[in-house]
């Protein structure tokens, strides 16, 4: 049985998600990623069963890797002009 992650590990994962969201060049995708991150962490805040906490944390780590890959792909194909939302 894998022990549940500590509060520090969970906050580290949360901050990593927010950092990876900043890597998206498109404003809409960047803000969607931030919103989705906050919503997911707030939704999982009430988990009390250790196995469900471990499952959510493992899924979160996997989703972080997906977000990092997507940010890299989006950076290759981003438009060269800046959006007015990016100031």
C-alpha positions as CSV (number, residue, x, y, z in Angstrom):
1,X,0.0,0.0,0.0
2,X,1.4,3.4,-1.0
3,X,1.2,6.0,1.7
4,X,-1.0,9.1,0.9
5,X,0.9,12.2,-0.3
6,X,1.8,14.8,2.3
7,X,0.3,18.3,2.2
8,X,3.6,19.6,0.9
9,X,3.6,17.2,-2.0
10,X,0.1,18.2,-2.9
11,X,0.8,21.9,-2.8
12,X,3.9,21.3,-4.9
13,X,1.8,19.5,-7.5
14,X,-0.6,22.4,-7.5
15,X,2.1,25.0,-8.0
16,X,3.6,22.9,-10.8
17,X,0.3,22.9,-12.6
18,X,0.1,26.7,-12.3
19,X,3.7,27.0,-13.6
20,X,3.0,24.8,-16.5
21,X,-0.2,26.8,-17.3
22,X,2.0,29.9,-17.7
23,X,3.9,28.2,-20.4
24,X,0.9,28.2,-22.8
25,X,1.4,31.1,-25.3
26,X,-2.4,31.4,-26.0
27,X,-4.3,33.4,-23.4
28,X,-7.5,31.4,-23.6
29,X,-5.7,28.0,-23.1
30,X,-3.6,29.5,-20.3
31,X,-6.6,30.8,-18.4
32,X,-8.5,27.5,-19.0
33,X,-5.7,25.5,-17.6
34,X,-5.5,27.7,-14.5
35,X,-9.2,27.5,-14.0
36,X,-9.3,23.7,-14.5
37,X,-6.4,23.3,-12.0
38,X,-8.1,25.3,-9.3
39,X,-11.4,23.5,-9.8
40,X,-9.9,20.1,-9.8
41,X,-8.0,20.7,-6.6
42,X,-11.0,22.2,-4.9
43,X,-13.1,19.2,-6.0
44,X,-10.6,16.8,-4.5
45,X,-10.2,18.8,-1.3
46,X,-12.9,16.8,0.5
47,X,-11.3,13.3,-0.2
48,X,-10.7,11.5,3.0
49,X,-10.1,7.9,1.9
50,X,-6.4,7.4,1.6
51,X,-6.7,5.2,-1.5
52,X,-8.7,7.8,-3.3
53,X,-6.2,10.5,-2.3
54,X,-3.4,8.4,-3.7
55,X,-5.4,7.7,-6.9
56,X,-6.2,11.5,-7.3
57,X,-2.5,12.4,-6.7
58,X,-1.3,9.8,-9.2
59,X,-3.8,11.0,-11.8
60,X,-2.7,14.6,-11.1
61,X,1.0,13.7,-11.7
62,X,0.0,12.1,-15.0
63,X,-2.1,15.1,-16.0
64,X,0.8,17.4,-15.2
65,X,3.0,15.5,-17.7
66,X,0.3,15.8,-20.3
67,X,0.0,19.6,-19.6
68,X,3.8,20.0,-20.0
69,X,3.8,18.2,-23.3
70,X,0.8,20.2,-24.6
71,X,2.5,23.5,-23.6
72,X,5.5,22.4,-25.6
73,X,3.5,21.5,-28.7
74,X,1.5,24.7,-28.5
75,X,4.7,26.7,-28.3
76,X,5.8,25.3,-31.7
77,X,2.6,26.4,-33.4
78,X,1.7,29.6,-31.6
79,X,0.9,32.6,-33.7
80,X,3.7,35.2,-34.0
81,X,1.4,38.1,-33.2
82,X,0.6,39.0,-29.6
83,X,-3.0,39.0,-28.3
84,X,-4.4,42.2,-26.8
85,X,-5.0,40.1,-23.6
86,X,-1.3,39.6,-23.2
87,X,0.0,42.8,-21.6
